[in-house]
C-alpha cells in the first residue's frame, strides 16, 4: 500500500470514480479511460477466483503506473491478497470498525450510504470516504431509494470526508452533482459501455473544472494567424481568455489578410508545427484542443498523432476550408486526410454548410438535408456534430447538434450585417472555452451560440469589407447575464 495514495485521496482530490463492469475487453477499456479518472474500483463478483485474481493484478499495475487508488468492492480478504489500496463496502457487508481492524489503518475504506443517518455513522466509524446515492435512476442495478441531489446538498456541510456520488450519473447531469458538493462522481456504464471510454471519461472529468479558480481549464488552439486580428489564432485567444479559460496556441500558417480578404498564405513548416505541439502538450495541462486552418495533409497527420500520443481526446475541429472572400485555405489532399485521420479522433466537428457539403457530397438546402449530412459526418468518425446553418436562407440562423442519438436544432435571430469576420473561429473557440470551464457539451454549445450572437450584434465596422465580430462586447454582455 502506498501511503501517499491514501493521503492524496483523503485530501479531497476530485474527479471520476470509475467502477468496472463484467463485459469483455475489461483491461483494454479501463486502460483507455485511466488517464482521465481519479479512482478505480474493481467489482469482481461474476468472475472465477482465478480470473478475478488475474484481472486484479493487471488493473493494479495500470493504477500503479498512473498513481490512482485501486479499490476492491466488498471483499476484504481479496483486497489484502491483491495488495489493493482500499476497500468499498455496502451497508450489509459487515461492521466497518471490525473491517478496519482487519485491514489496518493504511488502506482506504469507503462505505455506501443513502441518507444523513448512514452518512454520519460511516464517518464516525472511521470511513475514509462515503459513497452516497443514488443520485438518479440507473440501469446498472436495481435502486430502491433515490437520495437525489437535494439530499446531497443537505449532507455536504455535515460530512468532513470525501463524498462519492453514485447512481445514474451522466455527462449532462454530473454538473449539478458536482455543484451540490460531490468530490467524485462514480460511474459505470457512462464510461465502460461507451465505444470510446477514454473520451467518455475525459468529458466527465472536465466538468470538475467548474470548481477551480480562474482561469478555469485550458484550451490549445492550433490554427493560422490572421494579420487583421479578426479570425484564426487571434479570435481564438481573445475568446478563450475573455470567457475565463487559459489559451495556448500553435501557429500553422501566417496569412496576409484584412477585412477585404486573404492576400497571401505562408504555411509554417510541418516539423515546426510538431515541435510547437510537443512543447505545449508535454508541459501545459491542456483540457481541450481546438483546430482551425491546418492547411495540409501532413499537418493534419501530425495533429492526429500528437493528440493520440498525449491522450487528448477532446478535440473541437472547425474544418476551415474556405475564407470569407472565397479563397481556399487548405490544399486538395488535406480534405481526404481530414476524413481519414482527424474525423475519427474528433470530439466535436463544427462545419458550416459549404464545408459539410464538401465533406459529405450532400447538397444541403433544408433541415432534413442537415440531418442527413450530420448523420453521415458522424458515421465518418466524429463523436458529435454541430452543423452551422447560417448559409441557408430565412429569418433565423439554424444550427443542428447531433450526438449520435438526438438531433437538436438551435435557432437564433439572423442579424443583418456584413460584420461577420471570424464567426466560425469564435464560435468553436467559445464552445472549447466553455468545455474547459466545466460545462457539458450541450450547455457549452448553447453558451457559445449566445456569445457569437452578441459578438455579431455588437460588431463595429473596422475596415472596408467584412469587419470582425466584437469579442469584448460579447463577453461583457454574457458576463452580466450570469
N, C-alpha and C positions, 0 to 999 in steps of 0.2 A: 504493500500500500504506500503510495506517495503522499506524505503528509501535506505537501504543498497543494495537492489536488483538493483535499478537503478544505484547507484554508481558503483557497480561491473560491470554492463553491459556497462556503458559508459567509463569505464577504459580499454576498448578493451580486454575483455576476448575473447577467441577463442573457436570454436567448432561447433558442428552440431546444426543447427536451424531446428527443426522438425515442419512441418506443417501437420495437421491432414487431413485425408480423411473422407469419409462418409460411409465406409463399416462397417460390423458387428464386434462385439467384440472390439470396439474402445478403451475402457478403458483398457482392458487387453493388447492389443497390445502396447499402449502408455506406460503402466506400465513396460513392458519388455524392452522398448527402453530407458526409462527415466534415468537409471544410466549412460548412455553413451552420453547424449545430453546436450546442454548448454542453449537452449531456446525452449519453446513450443508455437506454435501459433495454436489457435483453429479457424477453419473455419466452422461456424455453419449454412451456408446458406440453406442447404437442410433439416434441422430439424425443427420440430414444435417449438413454443415458449416454451412449457413445457419441451419438450425433450432436447432442447439445454441448458435450464437452469439446468436441471438435470445433463447433461454431463459436463457442465462447472464447476459446483460445485465439481464434482468428480475429474476432471482434475486439478482444482486449489488446491485441497487437496494434490494430488500427487506432484505437483510442490512445494508446501509449505514444504513438507517433505524433498525434495531434494535441496531446496534453489535455484531453477532456475526460471527465469522470465516466467510468464504466460501472453501471448499476445492474444488479441482478434482481429479478422480480420474484418475491415470495419465499425463496429457498435459502435460508441462512447457511446450511451446510455446503450447498453448491457454491454460494458466493465466496466462502472461505477457500474451498477447494480450487477454484479457478483464479484466486488472487484478485477478485474484483475490488473496486474502490468503494462499493457500497451496496446496500440492500434496500428495496422498497417493499413494504408490506401493506396489506389491507386491514380493515377493522377486525376481520375474523381470523387473522393469521397468527395470533398469539400475543402475549404480554410484551409490549415494547421494552419494558425495563429488563426482563429476562433475556430478550433477544439482544439488547445492547450489551448485557453482561457476557453473553456467549460470544458475540462478535468482537468485542473490545471497543475502546474509545476512538481508535483511529479511522474506523470505517464510517462512511456516511450512512445515516439511517433516515429513510423517508417513510411517511405514513399517510395513507389515503384518508381524507376527511370529507364530510358532506355538509357540515353545519358548524356554527360557532362553538358549541359544546365540544364536539370532537376535535376541532382545531386547537382549542385551548388545552385540552387534555394531552394531545400529541406533543405540544411544545413543552408542557410540564413534565412529560415522561422522557424528555431528552432527545426527541426527534431533531435532526439537523435541518429538515425541511418538511413541509406538508404538501401533499397533492390535494387539490381542492376542486370539487366539481360534483356533478357535471355542469359545465357552463351552458351547453346547448344539447339538444338531442343528437345522438350519434348512431351510426350504423355498425360500429365495430363491436359493440356489446350491448346487452340489454341494460337500460338505465332506469331504475325505479324512482330516482329522486333527482330533479334538476335544481341544483343550488342557484345557478344563474349569476349574472354579472352584479345584480343589486346586492346579493349576499356577500359576494367578494368585496364589494365596496365597504360593507359593514365590518368584516373581519380584518381587513388590512391594517387598520390602526391598532388592533389588539394583538397582532402577531408580530414577533420580533425576529422570526426566522424566515428564510425564503419561502415563497408560495409558488407552487407549480400548478397552474390552472389547466384543467383537462376536460375533455368531452366536447366533441363536435366542433373543434376549433379549425377554422379555415383562414385563407388569406384575407377574405373580405370581412370577417368578424373578429379576427385576432386583435385588431387595433383597440377595440373597446375593452377587451380583456386586459390589455397592457395598461390602458388608461385607468382601469379600475384598481391597478396595483399589483398585478401579477409580475413576478420576477422571471418566470419561464412560462412558455406555452407548450404543453405536451401534445404531441400529435402522433398519429399512426398513419391512417390511410391518406391524409393530406399530402404526405411525402412518400410513404412506402408504396402506395398504389399509383403514383404518378409515373408516366413514361420517362420523365427526366427528373429523378428525385433531387439531383443537385440544384436545379433551377427552382423546384418547389420549396426546398429548404432555404435557399437564398432569398426568395421573395418574402418568406415568413420572417427570416432573420432581420431583413431590412426594416421591418415595422418597429423594431426596438430603437431605431434611431430617433424616434419621437421623444425619447427620454433624455437625449443628450443635450449638452449645452451647444449654442450656436458657435460655429457653423455646424449644422446637423447633417452628417454624412458628406460624401464627396462624389463628384462627377468628373470623369475624364472625357473631354471632348476631343475627338480625332477628326479633324476637318481642315478645310482650306482657309487661308487668311483673306479677308475682304478689306482691301485698302480703303474702301468707303466707309467701313465700320458698321454697316447695317445688317450683314449676314455673316455666315461662317463662324469662325472662332470668336470673333468679336461679339456677335449676337449671343453665342452660347455662354461665354464668360459673364457678360452683363446679366443675362437672365438667371443663371445659376447663383451668382453672387447676390443679386437683389432679392431672390427668394429665400436665401438663408443657408445654402449649402456651400461647400468648398469646390472651387473649379480648378482643375488641372487641364493641360492641353498638349496635344501632339499635332504639329503642323504637317499637313500632307501636300499642300501646294500654296504658292503665292499667286495672288491674282492682282492684276491691274484693272480696277473697276471703279465705277461710280454709279450714281443713280440712273445713268443713261445706258449702262450695260457693261459687259466684260470686254476689255480690250486685249488682254494677254493673260495666259496662264503659264506659270513656271512650276512644274512638278518638283517636289522635294525628292531626292534620290531614295529609293525604297529602303536601302540599307540604313539610311539616317532615320527614316520613319521607324524602323525596327529598333534602332538604338534609343530613340525617344520613348517608345513603348516599354522597353526593358527598364530604362531608368525610372520611369514613373511607377510602373506596376511592381517593381521589386522593392519599392520603398514606401510609397504612399498607399494607405488602405482605401483603395478605390471601391465604391459601392456600385456605381452604375457607369457603364461606358456608353457614350453617345457618339455615333459616327455621322458625318456629313459627307462632303466630297472626298472620295477615296481615289478617284482618277483612273487607276489602272488595275488590271487583274493581279499583278504581282503585289501591289499594295494591299489588296483585299485578302490575298492568301496570308500575308504577314499578319494582318489584324486578326484573322481567324485563328492562326497558330498561337499567337500571344494570348488570346482570350482563353484558349484551352490550357495552355501552359500554366497560367496564373489563376485558373479556376474562377473566371469572371463570367458567370452565366447571364447576368442582367445587362444585355446589350439592347439599346434603343437605336434602331437604324433608320435614319432619314435617307432614303436612297436617292441622293442628289444626282440628277442626270442632266437636267436642262436648266439654264439660267433664265431669269425673268424675261430677258430680252430675246431668248431663243437659242443662245449659244450652247453647244454641247459641252458638258463638264466632265464626262468620262469617255474613254475610248471604247471601241466596239467590243473588244474581247472582255472588257470588265463586266458587262451585263451577264454574260454566261458564267463568269466566275462568281458573281454575286449570288446567282441562283445555286451554284454548286457548293460554294464554301461558306458564304456568310448567312444565307437564309436558314440553314439548319442549326446555327448557333445564335439566332436572333430571338430575343425575348419579346420585343415589340417592334413591328415594322410600320412606318408611317408614310406610305406613298400618297401622292396626290393622284388625280385621275389619269393624266398622261403617263406618269411613272407606272401606275398599276396596269395600264393598257400595254405598255412596253414589256413588262414582266410577264403578263399572263396571255397576251394576244387577244384579250376580250375587249370589245368595244363597249364602253360604259356610258349609257345615256339616261339611266334611271336607277331607282333604289334596288330593283331586282338584279340589275347588272352589277351593282356594287356588291350585293350579297354573293353573287356567283364569283366575282373576282376575289373577294375576301376569302371565300372557301378554297379557291384554287391556290391563293398565296399561302394559306395555312398548310395546305397539303404539300406545298413546296418546302416546308420546314419551319417557318416562323411560328413561335408559340402563340402570339397574339397579333392581331392586325388592327390598325387604325387607318381606315381608308378615308382620306380627306376629299370631300365633295365640292370644294369651292369652285371648281371649274364648271359645275353643272349650273344651268340657269335656274332662276327662282328668287323669291324674296328672302329666302333663308339659305344659309350655308349649312349643308347637312353632311356630317361625318358619320362613319359607321365603324363601330368597335365589334370585333369578333374574337372570342377566346376559345373557339372550338365547340362551344355548347350554345352560347347565346349571342344573338345579334342585337346590338344596342345602337340606336340612332341618337346622335346628339344634334339638336337644332340650335342655331344661333342666328340673330338678325344679320342680314347681309348689309355691310356698311359701304356706301357709295363713295369710294375713294381710290386713288391710284397710289396712295402711300402705303404700299404693302411689301416693300423690300424686306426680306428676312423673315417672312411669316413662318415658313416651314422650319427653318433652323430654330426660331424662337419657340414654336410650339413643342418641338421634340425635346429641346433643352429644358423647357418648363416642366414637361412630364418627367424627364430624367431627374430634375431637381426635386420634384415632389415625391418621387420614389425614394430618393436619398433621404428626404426629410422624414420618411416613415409612413407615407400614405399608401394604401393598397392601390393596385393599378387602376381600377375604375374611378376611384377618387382622384388619383394623380392626373388622369386624363381630363376629368371634369374641371379640376382646378387649372390645368394647363390651358384648356379652352377658354376659361374665364379670363386668364391672363392675356392670351393673344387677342381676344376680343377687345379688351380695354386698351391694349397696345396699339391696335389698329385705330380704334375710336379716337385716341388722343395723339395720333401721329402728326408731326409738324413738318411741313414742306421744307426740305433742306437742299434740294437740287432741282435740276431741270427735268428729271424723269421720275422713276418710281422711288420716292423717298422712303427711308426706313421707318419701321414702327417705333413707337415710343415706349421703350422698356421701363424707363424710370417712372413715368406717369402711371403705367400699369401696376408697378409694384406698390406705389403709394395708394392707389385705389384699392387694390386687393388687400393690402395690409389693414386698411381702415375697415374692410368688411369682416375681418377675422375677429 
